[in-house]
């Protein structure tokens, strides 16, 4: 459980990894898309983790049915709207929702830039209804290669005024960050923030590359930091945040024993680490569950929980005035 006097924040939350299973089912029926099972309960394991997967790619495959049913831009708008509603109902005050427009567009030949516009529209519509603050992060899906990522970046930059950052996600092991240096030069020229998935499927060298060549301000997952003392010292000295995701790291097979998750070491060393969901729809969890895990499995006390919440606020891609407004809102609630 979080502490009520501090904002509840989720900085690493994939919009396209949080498509409700019931919405996937409903859109499949609406668009006459054949599914591998004839009833919803049998279908659920195809889109939601049961236990853990063998590796990251097996985990990521669970997201595929969610985007396969996005036949229209209205579908994209719908899932964006529902993402805001889900975050609000989970008691979250602020979330940065990240999404890959190419991944959402590719199955049904949608135009990536139009997908970005539809997601923005859905987010804005929902934020008029629900008392929650949302920012958007665009993803470059490295799994599809350099050229597709350039097209994806072009689509995102058409709407850069509605984005707060760009991320690099997908198959880290087979598509290293060295392939995407030119892309992130363009991101910096567009004056957008940078967060990079690194140190999840690959080692510390992937994190060094993300920091030194892609100019990452935050690292998604970053579990491999634990293997490199100098890297942790560098991240501490430069306030480079780690977006930690406990359940996700277990479900992808990245961490075999949650009680030994490196977040304990990161926090003890004073690193700017925070707690996040990753793909709540696929994982069948919410942020409250992650904080309960931190208490029960990792033994975190109120001081540790407070530090995680404060770190999330500090690491967020918000202005100083926006951060202050979130703090005031939480204090009024408590």
C-alpha positions in Angstrom: 0.0 0.0 0.0 1.2 3.5 -0.8 1.3 6.4 1.6 -1.7 8.6 1.2 0.1 12.0 1.7 2.2 11.4 -1.4 1.1 11.2 -5.0 0.6 7.7 -6.5 2.6 7.6 -9.7 3.2 5.0 -12.5 5.9 6.0 -14.9 6.4 2.7 -16.7 3.0 1.7 -18.0 2.4 0.4 -21.5 -0.9 1.6 -23.0 -0.8 -1.2 -25.6 0.1 -3.7 -22.8 -3.1 -2.7 -20.9 -5.9 -3.5 -23.3 -8.6 -5.1 -21.2 -9.1 -8.8 -22.1 -12.9 -8.2 -22.2 -12.3 -5.4 -24.7 -10.1 -7.6 -26.9 -12.9 -10.2 -26.8 -15.6 -7.6 -27.6 -13.6 -6.0 -30.5 -13.0 -9.4 -32.0 -16.7 -10.2 -32.0 -17.5 -6.7 -33.4 -15.0 -7.1 -36.3 -15.6 -10.8 -36.9 -12.0 -11.7 -36.0 -11.4 -15.3 -35.3 -9.9 -16.1 -31.9 -8.1 -19.3 -30.8 -10.8 -20.2 -28.3 -14.6 -20.3 -28.4 -15.2 -18.8 -24.9 -13.7 -16.0 -22.9 -12.3 -18.0 -20.0 -10.4 -20.3 -22.3 -9.2 -17.3 -24.3 -7.8 -15.4 -21.2 -4.5 -17.3 -21.0 -3.7 -16.2 -24.6 -3.7 -12.5 -23.4 -2.8 -12.7 -19.7 0.1 -14.3 -18.0 -0.5 -17.4 -16.0 2.5 -17.7 -13.6 5.6 -16.8 -15.5 6.9 -17.0 -19.1 10.2 -18.6 -20.3 11.6 -15.2 -21.5 10.9 -11.7 -22.5 9.8 -12.6 -26.0 7.3 -15.2 -24.7 5.9 -12.5 -22.4 5.7 -9.9 -25.2 3.7 -12.3 -27.4 0.8 -12.0 -25.0 0.3 -8.4 -26.2 -0.2 -9.4 -29.8 -4.0 -10.2 -29.6 -4.6 -6.8 -28.0 -3.4 -5.0 -31.1 -4.7 -7.5 -33.6 -8.3 -6.4 -32.9 -7.6 -2.7 -33.5 -9.3 -2.5 -36.8 -10.2 1.2 -36.7 -9.0 4.4 -35.2 -12.1 4.5 -32.9 -10.7 1.2 -31.4 -7.4 2.9 -30.7 -9.3 5.8 -29.1 -11.4 3.4 -27.0 -8.4 1.6 -25.5 -6.7 4.9 -24.8 -9.8 6.1 -23.0 -10.0 2.8 -21.0 -6.4 3.1 -20.0 -7.1 6.4 -18.3 -10.1 5.0 -16.6 -8.1 2.0 -15.4 -5.4 4.1 -14.0 -7.9 6.3 -12.2 -9.8 3.3 -10.8 -6.4 2.0 -9.6 -6.0 5.1 -7.4 -3.2 6.5 -9.5 -2.7 10.3 -9.4 -0.3 10.6 -12.4 0.7 8.1 -15.1 3.0 8.3 -18.1 1.4 6.0 -20.6 3.7 4.7 -23.4 2.6 3.2 -26.7 4.0 2.0 -30.0 1.9 3.4 -32.8 3.5 1.1 -35.4 2.7 -2.0 -33.3 -0.9 -0.8 -32.8 -1.2 0.0 -36.5 0.5 -2.9 -38.3 -1.9 -5.8 -38.1 -4.8 -3.9 -39.7 -2.8 -1.5 -41.9 -3.7 1.7 -40.0 -1.6 4.8 -40.5 0.8 5.2 -37.6 0.4 9.0 -37.4 -3.4 8.6 -37.3 -3.0 6.1 -34.5 -1.0 8.6 -32.5 -3.8 11.2 -33.0 -6.5 8.7 -32.0 -4.6 7.8 -28.8 -4.2 11.5 -27.9 -7.9 12.1 -28.6 -8.9 9.2 -26.3 -6.6 10.4 -23.5 -7.9 13.9 -23.7 -11.5 12.8 -23.7 -11.0 10.6 -20.6 -9.0 13.3 -18.7 -12.1 15.5 -18.9 -14.1 12.8 -17.1 -11.6 11.4 -14.6 -9.5 13.4 -12.0 -6.1 12.1 -13.0 -3.1 13.6 -14.8 -1.7 11.8 -17.8 1.3 12.3 -20.1 2.2 10.3 -23.2 5.5 8.6 -24.2 6.0 7.4 -27.7 7.7 4.0 -28.2 10.1 3.0 -31.0 9.6 -0.8 -31.3 13.2 -2.0 -31.9 11.9 -5.5 -32.8 10.8 -4.3 -36.2 14.2 -2.8 -37.2 15.8 0.5 -38.0 13.6 1.6 -40.9 10.3 0.8 -39.2 11.4 2.7 -36.2 12.3 5.7 -38.3 8.8 5.7 -39.8 7.4 5.3 -36.2 9.5 8.2 -35.0 8.3 10.3 -37.9 4.7 9.6 -37.0 5.3 10.4 -33.3 7.1 13.7 -34.1 4.1 14.9 -36.1 2.4 15.1 -32.7 5.5 16.0 -30.5 3.6 18.7 -28.7 1.4 16.1 -27.2 4.2 13.8 -26.1 6.6 14.1 -23.1 9.3 11.6 -24.1 10.3 8.8 -26.5 11.2 5.3 -25.5 13.0 2.3 -27.1 11.3 -1.0 -26.3 11.0 -4.6 -27.6 13.7 -7.2 -28.3 16.7 -5.6 -26.5 18.9 -8.7 -27.0 18.7 -9.0 -30.8 18.2 -5.3 -31.6 20.7 -3.4 -29.4 20.6 0.3 -28.8 23.6 0.9 -31.0 21.2 0.5 -34.0 19.2 3.5 -33.0 21.7 6.3 -32.2 20.5 8.4 -35.2 16.9 8.1 -34.1 17.6 9.5 -30.7 19.6 12.4 -32.1 16.3 13.4 -33.7 14.5 12.9 -30.4 16.9 15.3 -28.7 16.6 17.8 -31.6 12.8 17.7 -31.0 13.5 18.5 -27.3 11.7 15.5 -26.0 12.8 13.5 -22.9 14.3 10.0 -23.3 13.7 6.8 -21.4 15.1 3.5 -22.7 14.3 -0.2 -21.9 17.7 -1.5 -21.0 19.4 -4.1 -18.8 16.3 -6.4 -18.9 17.2 -9.0 -21.5 20.8 -7.8 -22.0 23.6 -6.8 -19.6 25.1 -3.6 -18.1 26.7 -2.7 -21.4 23.2 -2.1 -22.8 22.5 0.4 -20.0 25.8 2.2 -20.5 25.0 2.5 -24.2 21.5 3.9 -23.5 23.1 6.5 -21.2 26.2 7.4 -23.2 24.9 7.2 -26.8 21.1 7.5 -26.6 21.3 10.0 -23.7 18.7 8.2 -21.5 17.4 10.2 -18.5 15.6 7.1 -17.2 16.1 3.4 -17.7 13.2 0.9 -18.0 13.8 -2.2 -15.8 17.6 -1.9 -15.5 18.0 -5.0 -13.4 21.4 -5.6 -14.9 22.7 -2.5 -13.1 23.3 -4.8 -10.2 26.2 -6.4 -12.0 28.2 -3.2 -12.4 29.2 -1.1 -9.4 30.6 1.7 -11.5 27.3 1.9 -13.4 25.3 2.3 -10.3 27.7 5.0 -9.1 27.3 6.8 -12.4 23.5 6.7 -12.3 23.5 7.9 -8.7 25.8 10.8 -9.5 23.7 11.9 -12.5 20.2 11.2 -11.1 19.4 8.7 -13.9 16.3 6.9 -12.7 15.4 3.2 -12.8 11.8 2.4 -13.6 11.4 -0.9 -11.7 8.6 -3.4 -12.4 8.6 -6.3 -9.9 5.9 -8.6 -11.2 6.9 -8.0 -14.8 10.5 -9.0 -14.1 9.3 -12.2 -12.5 6.9 -13.0 -15.3 9.5 -12.4 -18.1 11.9 -14.8 -16.3 14.3 -11.9 -15.8 14.2 -12.4 -12.0 13.7 -15.9 -10.6 13.2 -15.0 -7.0 11.3 -11.8 -6.3 12.7 -11.6 -2.7 16.1 -11.0 -4.3 15.0 -8.3 -6.7 17.8 -5.7 -7.2 15.4 -2.9 -6.3 16.5 -3.5 -2.7 20.1 -2.8 -3.6 19.2 0.2 -5.7 17.2 1.8 -2.9 19.8 1.1 -0.3 22.4 2.8 -2.5 20.2 5.9 -2.9 19.5 5.4 -6.6 16.6 7.2 -8.1 14.4 4.0 -8.4 10.6 3.9 -8.5 7.9 1.2 -8.7 5.7 0.7 -11.7 3.3 -1.8 -13.3 4.6 -2.3 -16.9 1.7 -4.1 -18.7 -1.1 -4.4 -16.1 -3.7 -5.8 -18.5 -1.3 -8.6 -19.6 0.0 -9.2 -16.1 -3.4 -9.1 -14.3 -2.0 -6.7 -11.6 -2.2 -3.1 -10.6 0.2 -0.7 -8.9 -1.3 -1.4 -5.5 -0.2 -5.0 -5.9 3.4 -3.9 -6.6 3.6 -1.9 -3.4 2.1 -4.8 -1.5 4.8 -7.0 -3.0 7.5 -4.5 -2.0 6.2 -4.7 1.6 5.5 -8.4 1.9 8.1 -10.0 -0.3 10.9 -7.5 0.0 10.2 -6.3 3.5 10.0 -2.6 2.7 8.8 -0.4 5.6 7.1 3.0 5.4 10.4 4.8 4.9 11.2 2.7 1.9 7.7 3.1 0.4 7.9 6.8 0.9 11.3 7.0 -0.8 9.9 5.0 -3.8 6.9 7.5 -4.1 9.2 10.5 -3.8 11.6 9.1 -6.4 8.7 8.6 -8.8 7.7 12.2 -8.5 11.3 13.4 -8.9 11.9 11.2 -11.9 8.6 12.1 -13.6 8.7 14.2 -16.8 6.7 16.9 -15.2 7.5 20.6 -14.7 8.3 21.8 -11.2 4.9 23.5 -10.9 3.1 20.3 -12.0 5.0 18.3 -9.4 4.0 20.8 -6.7 0.4 20.6 -7.8 0.4 16.8 -7.4 2.0 17.1 -4.0 -0.7 19.5 -2.9 -3.5 17.3 -4.2 -2.1 14.3 -2.2 -1.8 16.4 1.0 -5.3 17.6 0.7 -6.5 14.0 0.3 -4.6 12.7 3.4 
